[in-house]
Amino acid sequence: EFLLRSPQIGFLIEGVLLSLGLAYRINLLETAKIKAEKEAIDNRIYKDLSKLSNQVSHDLQSPLAALHVLGKDQNLSMDFKSMLQSTIDRITSIVSDLKIKSPEISNEIYEPTNLNKVVDEIIHEKSLEFSNRPDVKIKVSLPFFTLTYSINRSSFHRILSNVINNAIEAKSSTRDVIEVSVQLQKSEETFRLLITDNGVGIKPELREEIFREGSSFGKEDGHGLGLYHAHKTLSKMGLNIRILESNESGTVFEITPDKSHKNQ
């Protein structure tokens, strides 16, 4: 037997709802996977499969993070933890396998997306991920009105998540707390997304190089790797990423639409 406190009950209920609410779509995924392996797959089938995979993957992010937090509770029995981990592993494996089988097609799917909702969900996920880090503070600021833009949701989610992770890893040794602020703002006829941290900053000579292919600067310079890929992927969506400012007080990244790009 084990005892659950009120917050744990909330997590457990969310896990149960996850299992019930997504069971049908998980079965669809498994059926689609078998069909895809048996047939000569054309682009239409690939796209349908990728859309379904991306949607389920998106739906799973926050509930899975909550289940991971629940699984670390020392008051839970080993049997319950084992069952919980088995469920998490099964769902994660299905989605990951489907994403591996159709990455090129998946990355070409761009749909009008509520940016407010996407950003808020990512911040919620990161807050859960770093809930055991009292030295990490993540804040979000969203407009009262909805901002919409056509993006590849999975890629955008991954990029923003990585930029936030890099900001956290850029913590200065002179500060007790790393603060990361994500602000979605209306700008002229479009929007801009600011990711601000109070980390070590990026050296002036690296601010252009860091977005180039093959560049590698390590964590001691703050923000590390992956910005070339972020720049390349965002550009396909008609978005630019740049360092707005960086000094000993921290760094501000800015993501904005390319004015020459016609977003659908």
Buried (B, 14 or more C-beta within 10 A) or exposed (E): EEEBEEEBEEBBEBBEEBBEEBEEBBEBBEEBBEEBEEEEBEEEBBBEBBBBBBBBBBBBBBBBBBBBBBBEBEEBEEEBBEEBEEBBEEBEEBBEEBBEBBEEBBBEBBEEBBBBEBBBBBBBBBBBBBBEEEEBBBEBEBEEEEBEBBBBBBBBBBBBBBBBBBBBBBBBEEEEEBBBBBBBBEEEEBBBBBBBBBBBBBEEEBBEBBBEEEEEBEEEBBBBBBBBBBBEBBEBBBBBBEBBBBEEBBBBBBBBBBEEEEBE
